[in-house]
Amino acid sequence: MKKITIAIDGHSSCGKSTMAKDLAREVGYVYVDTGAMYRCVTLYALRHGLFTDEGIQEEALRKAMPEIQITFRFNAEKGRPDTYLNGELVEDLIRSMEVSNHVSPIATLGFVREAMVAQQQQMGKDKGVVMDGRDIGTVVFPDAELKIFVTASAEVRAQRRYDELKGKGMEADYEEILKNVQERDYIDSHRAVSPLRKADDAIELDNSHMTIAEQKAWLMEKFQQAIQ
C-alpha cells in the first residue's frame, strides 16, 4: 500500500492534534505536532528572558535557534508521542496559558518559521507522516496527497481548551482562554509569513458539534479514499 503525506491545518484548539495523533496511530504513520515545535521555541524564549517590555529580543533568539533541538518520542503508556526540548520532557509545560499567550508572536517571526519548516520537511521526507499545524498544506507540504482544514467556533474551542487544562489539574479561566483563542485566530490569519489559510485543495471540517468518534470515522474515510 502506498504511503502518503497527510496535512491537517486549522485554528487553535479545534482538536486537530487529537485527530492527527489518533489517525497516525491507527494507520501506523509518524505523527508530528508542529504547533508543539513553536511552543518549544516560545518556552525557550520565556526561560531565557527574551520577552521584554519592548517586545521579543529577535537577534538573541535568532542566534539561539541552532541550540533549540526539538524531538518527539513515543509514549507507550499514552499511545502518543511526547515533546522534548533539548532532551527535556516539556509536553505539559508547553500547553500552559503562559506559553499559549506568547506563542503567536514567536510564530510570526520569519527566521523561526524557516527553521521549523526545514525540520518538518526533513521529518516528512519519506512520507507515511501525519502533520498538523497552520501552514502544512500551504507551505510545508503543498503536494500532500490529503489535506484537511479543521475549524470550530471560538466559543467551542475555548471550552475544549478549558476542559483540557482542568482535566490536567491546571488553572484555567474560560474568559481568558476565549480571549486568547480570538487573538490567536487574528494573529495567525494576518501574519505576513505563512498566514493560516485553507489550501485550495483542502477538505474543510467544522467539528463544532461532532464527537471525537465521529471525527475519527470521518477522517479515516478520507484517508481510505486518498490511498486508493
VODODO-547316 format. One record per residue (C-alpha): x, y, z; residue in three letters. Coordinates in steps of 0.1 Angstrom, whole numbers, padded with zeros to 4 digits. Layout:
BEGIN
+-------+-------+-------+-----+
|     X |     Y |     Z |   r |
+-------+-------+-------+-----+
|     X |     Y |     Z | Ala |
...
+-------+-------+-------+-----+
This chain:
BEGIN
+-------+-------+-------+-----+
|     X |     Y |     Z |   r |
+-------+-------+-------+-----+
|  0000 |  0000 |  0000 | Met |
|  0014 |  0034 | -0010 | Lys |
|  0023 |  0058 |  0018 | Lys |
|  0011 |  0094 |  0016 | Ile |
|  0016 |  0127 |  0034 | Thr |
| -0013 |  0140 |  0054 | Ile |
| -0015 |  0177 |  0062 | Ala |
| -0040 |  0188 |  0089 | Ile |
| -0043 |  0226 |  0093 | Asp |
| -0067 |  0247 |  0113 | Gly |
| -0074 |  0271 |  0141 | His |
| -0060 |  0267 |  0176 | Ser |
| -0078 |  0243 |  0200 | Ser |
| -0100 |  0228 |  0173 | Cys |
| -0089 |  0193 |  0181 | Gly |
| -0067 |  0188 |  0150 | Lys |
| -0038 |  0174 |  0171 | Ser |
| -0061 |  0147 |  0186 | Thr |
| -0074 |  0138 |  0152 | Met |
| -0039 |  0136 |  0137 | Ala |
| -0024 |  0116 |  0166 | Lys |
| -0053 |  0091 |  0165 | Asp |
| -0051 |  0086 |  0127 | Leu |
| -0013 |  0082 |  0128 | Ala |
| -0016 |  0055 |  0155 | Arg |
| -0043 |  0036 |  0136 | Glu |
| -0026 |  0036 |  0102 | Val |
|  0010 |  0032 |  0115 | Gly |
|  0022 |  0066 |  0104 | Tyr |
|  0046 |  0091 |  0121 | Val |
|  0028 |  0120 |  0138 | Tyr |
|  0044 |  0154 |  0140 | Val |
|  0028 |  0182 |  0161 | Asp |
|  0042 |  0214 |  0145 | Thr |
|  0023 |  0236 |  0170 | Gly |
|  0043 |  0219 |  0198 | Ala |
|  0075 |  0229 |  0180 | Met |
|  0066 |  0266 |  0180 | Tyr |
|  0055 |  0262 |  0217 | Arg |
|  0090 |  0248 |  0224 | Cys |
|  0107 |  0279 |  0209 | Val |
|  0083 |  0301 |  0230 | Thr |
|  0092 |  0282 |  0262 | Leu |
|  0129 |  0286 |  0254 | Tyr |
|  0124 |  0323 |  0248 | Ala |
|  0104 |  0327 |  0281 | Leu |
|  0130 |  0309 |  0301 | Arg |
|  0159 |  0329 |  0287 | His |
|  0142 |  0363 |  0292 | Gly |
|  0138 |  0370 |  0255 | Leu |
|  0103 |  0387 |  0260 | Phe |
|  0107 |  0422 |  0273 | Thr |
|  0085 |  0454 |  0275 | Asp |
|  0100 |  0464 |  0242 | Glu |
|  0090 |  0431 |  0226 | Gly |
|  0109 |  0399 |  0216 | Ile |
|  0147 |  0401 |  0216 | Gln |
|  0148 |  0389 |  0180 | Glu |
|  0185 |  0390 |  0174 | Glu |
|  0192 |  0370 |  0206 | Ala |
|  0166 |  0344 |  0196 | Leu |
|  0180 |  0342 |  0160 | Arg |
|  0214 |  0334 |  0174 | Lys |
|  0199 |  0308 |  0198 | Ala |
|  0180 |  0289 |  0171 | Met |
|  0207 |  0263 |  0165 | Pro |
|  0207 |  0255 |  0202 | Glu |
|  0169 |  0247 |  0201 | Ile |
|  0166 |  0210 |  0194 | Gln |
|  0130 |  0196 |  0193 | Ile |
|  0123 |  0159 |  0192 | Thr |
|  0093 |  0136 |  0196 | Phe |
|  0094 |  0103 |  0215 | Arg |
|  0066 |  0077 |  0215 | Phe |
|  0050 |  0073 |  0249 | Asn |
|  0037 |  0037 |  0250 | Ala |
|  0016 |  0044 |  0281 | Glu |
| -0003 |  0072 |  0264 | Lys |
| -0001 |  0056 |  0229 | Gly |
|  0011 |  0090 |  0216 | Arg |
|  0043 |  0110 |  0212 | Pro |
|  0057 |  0134 |  0238 | Asp |
|  0076 |  0166 |  0230 | Thr |
|  0111 |  0171 |  0242 | Tyr |
|  0131 |  0204 |  0242 | Leu |
|  0169 |  0198 |  0243 | Asn |
|  0162 |  0164 |  0258 | Gly |
|  0138 |  0176 |  0285 | Glu |
|  0102 |  0163 |  0285 | Leu |
|  0081 |  0195 |  0281 | Val |
|  0047 |  0181 |  0269 | Glu |
|  0027 |  0197 |  0297 | Asp |
|  0048 |  0228 |  0302 | Leu |
|  0043 |  0239 |  0266 | Ile |
|  0005 |  0237 |  0270 | Arg |
|  0004 |  0262 |  0298 | Ser |
| -0015 |  0295 |  0294 | Met |
|  0018 |  0314 |  0297 | Glu |
|  0031 |  0297 |  0266 | Val |
| -0003 |  0300 |  0248 | Ser |
| -0003 |  0338 |  0254 | Asn |
|  0032 |  0342 |  0239 | His |
|  0033 |  0316 |  0210 | Val |
|  0017 |  0336 |  0182 | Ser |
|  0043 |  0365 |  0182 | Pro |
|  0071 |  0338 |  0181 | Ile |
|  0053 |  0320 |  0152 | Ala |
|  0052 |  0352 |  0131 | Thr |
|  0090 |  0355 |  0130 | Leu |
|  0103 |  0346 |  0096 | Gly |
|  0136 |  0330 |  0108 | Phe |
|  0117 |  0309 |  0133 | Val |
|  0093 |  0296 |  0107 | Arg |
|  0121 |  0289 |  0083 | Glu |
|  0140 |  0268 |  0109 | Ala |
|  0108 |  0249 |  0119 | Met |
|  0097 |  0243 |  0083 | Val |
|  0131 |  0229 |  0074 | Ala |
|  0129 |  0205 |  0103 | Gln |
|  0093 |  0195 |  0094 | Gln |
|  0102 |  0188 |  0058 | Gln |
|  0131 |  0166 |  0069 | Gln |
|  0108 |  0147 |  0092 | Met |
|  0083 |  0140 |  0064 | Gly |
|  0106 |  0134 |  0035 | Lys |
|  0098 |  0096 |  0034 | Asp |
|  0060 |  0101 |  0035 | Lys |
|  0039 |  0080 |  0059 | Gly |
|  0035 |  0111 |  0081 | Val |
|  0006 |  0130 |  0096 | Val |
|  0015 |  0166 |  0104 | Met |
| -0008 |  0192 |  0119 | Asp |
| -0003 |  0230 |  0122 | Gly |
| -0012 |  0262 |  0105 | Arg |
|  0007 |  0261 |  0072 | Asp |
|  0013 |  0224 |  0065 | Ile |
| -0009 |  0221 |  0034 | Gly |
|  0001 |  0256 |  0020 | Thr |
|  0039 |  0258 |  0029 | Val |
|  0054 |  0227 |  0044 | Val |
|  0039 |  0201 |  0022 | Phe |
|  0019 |  0218 | -0007 | Pro |
|  0020 |  0185 | -0026 | Asp |
|  0004 |  0165 |  0003 | Ala |
| -0020 |  0138 | -0010 | Glu |
| -0045 |  0145 |  0017 | Leu |
| -0052 |  0180 |  0032 | Lys |
| -0077 |  0187 |  0059 | Ile |
| -0087 |  0221 |  0072 | Phe |
| -0103 |  0219 |  0107 | Val |
| -0124 |  0247 |  0123 | Thr |
| -0149 |  0252 |  0150 | Ala |
| -0165 |  0283 |  0167 | Ser |
| -0142 |  0302 |  0191 | Ala |
| -0166 |  0295 |  0220 | Glu |
| -0165 |  0257 |  0214 | Val |
| -0127 |  0258 |  0211 | Arg |
| -0123 |  0278 |  0243 | Ala |
| -0145 |  0254 |  0262 | Gln |
| -0124 |  0224 |  0249 | Arg |
| -0092 |  0241 |  0260 | Arg |
| -0107 |  0249 |  0294 | Tyr |
| -0118 |  0213 |  0299 | Asp |
| -0084 |  0200 |  0288 | Glu |
| -0065 |  0223 |  0313 | Leu |
| -0089 |  0215 |  0342 | Lys |
| -0086 |  0178 |  0334 | Gly |
| -0048 |  0181 |  0338 | Lys |
| -0053 |  0198 |  0372 | Gly |
| -0041 |  0232 |  0358 | Met |
| -0055 |  0266 |  0365 | Glu |
| -0080 |  0278 |  0338 | Ala |
| -0103 |  0308 |  0333 | Asp |
| -0128 |  0304 |  0304 | Tyr |
| -0129 |  0342 |  0295 | Glu |
| -0091 |  0344 |  0294 | Glu |
| -0090 |  0313 |  0272 | Ile |
| -0117 |  0327 |  0248 | Leu |
| -0098 |  0360 |  0245 | Lys |
| -0066 |  0340 |  0238 | Asn |
| -0083 |  0319 |  0211 | Val |
| -0097 |  0350 |  0194 | Gln |
| -0064 |  0369 |  0195 | Glu |
| -0045 |  0339 |  0181 | Arg |
| -0070 |  0335 |  0153 | Asp |
| -0064 |  0371 |  0143 | Tyr |
| -0026 |  0369 |  0145 | Ile |
| -0024 |  0336 |  0128 | Asp |
| -0046 |  0347 |  0099 | Ser |
| -0030 |  0382 |  0095 | His |
|  0008 |  0375 |  0099 | Arg |
|  0030 |  0383 |  0069 | Ala |
|  0048 |  0350 |  0068 | Val |
|  0028 |  0318 |  0061 | Ser |
| -0006 |  0330 |  0074 | Pro |
| -0032 |  0305 |  0084 | Leu |
| -0055 |  0298 |  0054 | Arg |
| -0072 |  0269 |  0038 | Lys |
| -0053 |  0254 |  0009 | Ala |
| -0073 |  0254 | -0023 | Asp |
| -0074 |  0216 | -0024 | Asp |
| -0081 |  0210 |  0013 | Ala |
| -0112 |  0194 |  0026 | Ile |
| -0129 |  0216 |  0053 | Glu |
| -0143 |  0201 |  0085 | Leu |
| -0163 |  0221 |  0110 | Asp |
| -0163 |  0199 |  0141 | Asn |
| -0181 |  0222 |  0164 | Ser |
| -0209 |  0197 |  0170 | His |
| -0191 |  0164 |  0164 | Met |
| -0179 |  0138 |  0189 | Thr |
| -0143 |  0126 |  0187 | Ile |
| -0156 |  0092 |  0175 | Ala |
| -0174 |  0109 |  0146 | Glu |
| -0143 |  0129 |  0137 | Gln |
| -0122 |  0098 |  0137 | Lys |
| -0146 |  0080 |  0114 | Ala |
| -0148 |  0110 |  0090 | Trp |
| -0110 |  0113 |  0088 | Leu |
| -0105 |  0075 |  0083 | Met |
| -0129 |  0076 |  0054 | Glu |
| -0110 |  0105 |  0038 | Lys |
| -0077 |  0086 |  0044 | Phe |
| -0091 |  0054 |  0027 | Gln |
| -0102 |  0075 | -0003 | Gln |
| -0068 |  0092 | -0006 | Ala |
| -0048 |  0060 | -0006 | Ile |
| -0069 |  0043 | -0033 | Gln |
+-------+-------+-------+-----+
